[in-house]
Amino acid sequence: MKAATMLTARQERFVDEYLVDLNATQAAVRAGYSAKSAHVEGSRLLTNAKVAAAISAAKRERSETTKIDAESLVSGQNANKFNWLVICEALHLFWSPASA
């Protein structure tokens, strides 16, 4: 995450967690927001301009790194690479140091 975005630590964590499954409520919970208000916080964070910009930048970076974009997925190209990416992200979710 670039320092120029000036996100709080929880906002940065939300961005990282949102990219795991694109579920704002669950990302908010994993980022440390209250489970009772996670749906509201997740929605609010998605409309925050700095958070939205950080999510877009991270998606763009991930797409460039993996060489996978929506068009290649729809056309069936990179299917194996996409499956491997999903497996890697699932492993990261379950074995990341933050969740240990």
C-alpha positions in Angstrom: 0.0 0.0 0.0 1.4 3.4 -0.9 1.9 5.9 1.9 0.4 8.6 -0.3 -3.0 7.1 0.2 -2.8 7.9 3.9 -5.2 5.1 5.0 -5.5 4.1 8.6 -4.1 0.7 9.6 -7.7 -0.7 9.7 -8.5 0.8 6.3 -5.4 -0.8 4.8 -6.3 -4.1 6.4 -9.9 -3.8 5.0 -8.5 -3.2 1.5 -6.3 -6.4 1.8 -9.2 -8.4 3.3 -11.7 -7.1 0.7 -9.5 -8.4 -2.1 -9.7 -11.9 -0.7 -13.4 -12.5 -1.4 -14.8 -9.0 -2.4 -17.2 -9.3 0.6 -17.2 -5.9 2.4 -19.0 -7.2 5.5 -16.6 -10.1 6.0 -13.6 -7.9 5.2 -14.7 -5.4 7.8 -14.9 -8.1 10.4 -11.5 -9.5 9.5 -10.1 -5.9 9.6 -11.2 -5.5 13.2 -14.6 -3.7 12.9 -17.4 -4.9 15.1 -19.4 -7.8 13.7 -22.6 -6.0 14.7 -21.9 -3.0 12.5 -19.7 -4.7 9.8 -22.3 -4.4 7.1 -22.6 -0.7 7.6 -18.8 -0.2 8.0 -18.1 -2.3 4.9 -20.5 -0.2 2.9 -19.1 3.0 4.3 -15.5 2.0 3.5 -16.3 1.1 -0.1 -17.7 4.6 -0.6 -14.6 6.3 1.0 -12.7 7.8 -1.9 -9.2 6.9 -0.5 -10.3 3.3 0.3 -11.9 2.9 -3.2 -8.8 4.2 -4.9 -6.6 1.8 -2.9 -8.9 -1.1 -3.8 -8.8 -0.2 -7.5 -5.0 0.2 -7.4 -4.6 -3.2 -5.7 -6.9 -4.9 -8.2 -5.0 -3.3 -11.1 -1.6 -4.4 -9.5 -2.9 -7.9 -8.9 -4.2 -8.2 -12.5 -0.8 -7.0 -13.9 1.1 -9.4 -11.6 -1.1 -12.5 -12.4 -1.7 -11.5 -16.0 -5.3 -12.3 -15.4 -8.1 -9.9 -16.2 -11.9 -10.2 -16.5 -11.7 -10.5 -20.3 -9.3 -13.5 -20.2 -11.5 -15.2 -17.6 -14.7 -14.8 -19.6 -12.9 -16.1 -22.7 -11.6 -19.1 -20.8 -7.9 -18.1 -21.2 -5.8 -18.5 -18.0 -8.4 -20.9 -16.4 -5.7 -23.0 -14.7 -3.8 -19.9 -13.6 -7.0 -18.5 -12.1 -7.8 -21.7 -10.3 -4.2 -21.7 -8.8 -4.7 -18.0 -7.8 -7.9 -18.9 -5.9 -6.2 -21.8 -4.1 -3.3 -19.5 -3.1 -5.6 -16.8 -1.8 -7.6 -19.4 0.2 -4.4 -20.7 1.7 -3.4 -17.1 2.5 -6.7 -16.6 4.2 -6.4 -19.6 6.5 -2.7 -19.5 7.2 -1.8 -15.8 7.2 0.1 -14.7 10.3 -2.7 -12.2 11.2 -5.2 -15.0 11.6 -2.9 -17.3 13.6 
